[in-house]
Amino acid sequence: MPLIDPYSNNPAVDARQSETAMEIRRGILNGFQESDLVFVPEFTLPGGRRADLIGLDGKGQIVIIEIKSSVADFNADNKWPEYKEFSDRFYFASHPSVPGEIFPETEGFILADQYGCEIIRDSDTRKLPAPTRKSLTLKIARAAASRLQLVSEYAAKLD
């Protein structure tokens, strides 16, 4: 189920993220539009953690992108290592206003603004166990379908 603004009827609106975080997310989605990666934002992982973006590529690899909109946002987060057990590739993504050197050199890093993004440092690939991949892929597909259904219902009410 998507997390939405409780004061909006539009299920595509998420009011929990900062404006900068939403700009980073838009830039990533714009930047990867021509790639074979498709994303689901605000995805709940097994165990209850929430990934900012989870993606599937054409080969079925799972990518998690953790958005950090400020130094304070990065420093307040100590849960990101747990995300790696649910992805083949893991990236941090941030804005040009955030110093890139705060992010661990052992992880992938994407620089983004509202218009696009650039992979500054590629992620190592860690192959997920087949049962984990299968269950996550099914969960991602169901989350995407559920959200599309909500948006379709909302659009139908506007007609």
C-alpha positions in Angstrom: 0.0 0.0 0.0 1.5 3.4 -0.9 2.1 6.0 1.7 0.2 9.1 0.8 -0.6 12.6 2.0 -3.5 12.2 4.4 -4.8 15.6 3.3 -4.8 14.7 -0.4 -7.1 12.4 -2.3 -4.4 11.8 -4.9 -2.7 8.5 -4.2 0.4 9.6 -6.2 1.2 12.3 -3.7 3.6 11.4 -0.8 3.9 14.3 1.6 6.4 12.6 4.0 9.5 13.4 1.9 11.3 16.8 1.8 11.2 18.8 -1.4 14.9 18.1 -2.0 14.3 14.3 -1.6 11.4 14.5 -4.1 13.7 16.4 -6.6 16.3 13.7 -6.2 13.7 11.0 -6.8 12.4 12.8 -9.9 15.9 13.2 -11.2 16.6 9.5 -10.8 13.3 8.5 -12.5 14.1 10.9 -15.3 17.7 9.8 -15.6 16.9 6.1 -15.7 13.9 6.5 -18.1 15.9 5.2 -21.1 17.4 2.3 -19.2 16.0 -1.1 -18.5 15.4 -0.3 -14.8 11.9 0.4 -13.5 11.2 1.6 -10.0 8.7 1.4 -7.2 9.1 4.3 -4.6 8.6 3.9 -0.9 8.7 0.1 -0.9 8.4 -1.9 2.3 11.0 -4.6 2.6 10.7 -7.8 4.6 11.3 -6.9 8.2 9.4 -3.5 7.8 12.2 -1.3 6.5 11.2 1.1 3.7 13.4 1.5 0.6 13.2 4.9 -1.0 13.4 3.3 -4.5 13.5 -0.3 -5.4 14.0 -1.3 -9.0 14.0 -4.2 -11.3 16.1 -4.5 -14.5 15.4 -6.5 -17.6 17.4 -9.5 -16.2 15.5 -9.5 -12.9 18.3 -7.9 -10.8 17.0 -5.8 -7.9 18.4 -2.4 -7.2 17.8 -0.3 -4.1 18.5 3.4 -4.1 18.6 5.2 -0.7 18.0 8.9 -1.1 19.8 11.3 1.2 18.8 15.0 0.9 21.3 16.4 3.5 24.2 15.6 5.7 21.8 15.4 8.7 19.6 12.9 6.8 22.6 10.7 6.1 24.0 11.0 9.7 20.6 10.1 11.2 20.3 6.8 9.2 22.0 3.7 10.5 19.6 1.2 8.9 20.9 1.3 5.3 23.3 -1.7 5.6 20.2 -3.9 6.1 18.9 -2.9 2.7 21.9 -4.6 1.0 20.6 -8.1 1.9 17.5 -7.4 -0.4 19.3 -6.1 -3.4 21.8 -7.1 -6.1 23.0 -3.5 -6.3 22.8 -0.7 -3.7 23.2 3.0 -4.2 23.0 6.2 -2.3 21.6 9.1 -4.2 22.0 12.7 -3.3 21.8 16.3 -4.5 24.8 18.4 -5.6 24.3 20.6 -2.5 25.3 17.6 -0.3 29.0 16.8 -0.1 29.6 13.4 -1.9 32.5 12.5 0.3 30.2 11.7 3.3 29.0 8.6 1.5 30.9 5.3 1.9 33.2 4.6 -1.0 32.2 0.9 -0.8 28.7 1.7 -2.0 27.3 3.0 -5.3 26.6 6.7 -5.5 24.3 8.7 -7.8 24.2 12.5 -8.0 20.8 13.8 -9.0 18.7 17.0 -9.3 15.1 17.4 -10.5 16.1 16.9 -14.1 18.3 13.9 -14.2 21.0 11.9 -12.6 24.5 10.6 -13.1 26.1 7.5 -11.6 29.3 8.8 -9.9 30.3 5.4 -8.5 28.9 2.1 -9.7 27.7 -0.4 -7.1 29.2 -3.8 -6.7 26.9 -6.6 -7.7 26.0 -9.2 -5.1 23.8 -12.0 -6.3 20.7 -12.5 -4.2 19.7 -16.0 -3.3 17.0 -17.3 -5.7 14.2 -17.7 -3.1 14.8 -14.1 -1.9 14.8 -12.8 -5.5 11.6 -14.7 -6.3 9.7 -13.5 -3.2 10.9 -9.9 -3.6 10.1 -9.8 -7.3 6.5 -11.0 -6.6 6.2 -8.4 -3.8 7.5 -5.6 -6.1 5.1 -6.6 -8.9 2.1 -6.7 -6.5 3.0 -3.3 -5.0 3.3 -1.8 -8.4 0.0 -3.3 -9.5 -1.8 -2.2 -6.3 -0.5 1.4 -6.8 -1.5 1.4 -10.5 -5.0 0.3 -9.4 -5.3 3.1 -6.9 -4.2 5.7 -9.4 -6.6 4.3 -12.0 -9.4 4.5 -9.5 -8.5 8.1 -8.6 -8.3 9.1 -12.3 -11.7 7.5 -12.9 -13.2 9.7 -10.2 -11.9 12.8 -11.9 -13.7 11.9 -15.2 
